[in-house]
Amino acid sequence: MVSLLVLSIVLLSPIDGTVQGYIAVVAVLLFVAGFATGLGAVCWTIISEIMPTRLRSKAVSLFLSINWAMNLVIGLVTLTAINGIGGASDDMDDDSEKEDRQKVGVGALYLIFGGISAACVAFIILFVPETKGEFDIKTMLMHDSSATSSTSHTATTNPIRQSFDNQML
């Protein structure tokens, strides 16, 4: 989010083109690194952790299809949004004015993306359950008929159950 804010400020301010370019490249690289280790990875990991085992494969397929579809939509509308927000059009005679307007469009679009990223972080903090330390074996053992049988032999000879019981003590 910070890198998107810096990138937006740099693109919207009248800074020398060379300096602006260097700062923009560094900001984009920092955004990509942060996104790849943060929000970009969240969608791939959290959906498998919050879904019950019996629904996991269908739910992950649905969620990832939606994810890819939204990535496609963003890719298709980004250039149009840059021109629309910045006020650039193909029938502009002055190329430098068109470039300046596209630069304003990019800066404003990155501000919008930064706002969406901030909203995503707020949503994750407020609504996504913490799953650290929990693992699926707990659910499997609770619903496993052999683990809940009345014989003590099953509970003591099952090494997974013993490991789980030792951790819970």
C-alpha positions, -999 to +999 in steps of 0.1 A: +000+000+000+028+024+009+045+017-024+013+024-043+009+057-024+045+067-032+040+057-068+008+078-071+024+108-055+055+106-077+034+103-109+010+131-099+038+156-089+059+177-112+092+159-107+120+156-133+112+127-156+144+107-149+141+109-111+104+102-114+112+071-135+137+057-110+113+063-081+085+047-100+105+016-108+116+011-072+080+017-060+066-009-085+093-035-075+085-029-038+048-033-045+053-066-064+075-080-036+050-070-010+020-082-029+037-116-037+044-122+000+012-106+014-022-101-003-012-121-034-006-152-014-035-148+010-061-159-016-042-191-023-037-201+013-067-189+033-094-205+012-080-240+018-078-233+055-113-220+061-132-246+042-143-279+056-126-309+041-157-323+025-163-290+005-127-280+000-120-291-036-153-276-050-149-244-030-113-239-040-122-245-077-150-219-075-129-193-056-099-196-079-121-194-110-135-162-096-100-149-088-088-156-124-119-140-139-114-109-118-077-107-129-088-110-165-113-081-160-087-059-144-063-067-172-089-058-199-101-025-184-069-010-170-058+009-201-093+022-207-095+032-170-061+051-172-073+071-203-107+077-187-095+088-154-067+110-168-089+124-196-067+112-224-082+104-258-069+091-291-080+123-310-056+146-289-032+164-312-005+171-287+014+139-277+030+155-246-004+165-233-017+130-239+013+115-221+008+139-191-029+130-189-021+093-191+004+098-163-023+115-142-046+085-150-020+060-139-013+079-107-050+082-099-056+045-107-028+035-083-045+056-056-077+036-062-058+003-061-041+015-029-075+022-014-088-012-024-057-028-009-063-009+024-099-021+024-086-057+018-062-055+047-090-041+070-113-069+059-086-095+067-079-081+101-115-077+111-132-108+095-107-135+086-103-161+114-068-169+127-058-205+118-023-205+131-017-236+151-048-254+139-045-282+115-069-304+096-060-336+115-079-322+145-111-321+125-104-355+110-099-371+144-130-355+159-151-370+131-133-403+127-154-432+140-124-452+150-110-424+172-143-421+191-150-458+196-154-471+231-123-493+230-092-478+244-071-500+221-079-479+191-071-446+208-038-459+221-025-477+190-033-448+166+000-428+164-017-398+150-042-398+178-015-402+204+005-373+189-027-351+189-035-361+225+000-353+237-002-319+220-035-311+237-022-319+272 
